[in-house]
C-alpha cells in the first residue's frame, strides 16, 4: 500500500478535526514528504498528552502511542527535545477540554 506524504496526512487530519469543531494548529511544519508527526493534545487545564505514530513489528500495523503525558510544560519540553534531533518533525497541537483527538478513528493510523 502506498504511503501518504506527511503534508497530505496533516491536511486531512486538520480537516477532520475542523469538521468536529476541535481546534488544532500546526506548531512546527516538518518535511512535506516524509516528516514524522507528533500530536499534542492540550485539555486546557494545564495538562497535555503527546502522541507519536509507531510501527508494530509483530503485526506490521501503524498505531498512535502515548509518548508523554502530564503537565503541559513537561510535554512541551518533550516536544522541544524531539525537535532538537529531528528538524523534519511536524507538531500539531489539538485543544479540546473533552480530550478528543480522533487519532483512534478509522483512516488516521
Secondary structure, DSSP 4 states (H G I P E B T S, - for coil): -PPPPHHHHHHHHHHHHHHTT-EEEEEE---TTT--EEEEEE-SSSEEEEEEEEE-TTT--EEEEEEEEEEHHHHHHHHHHHHHH-TT-EEEEEE-TT----TTSTT--
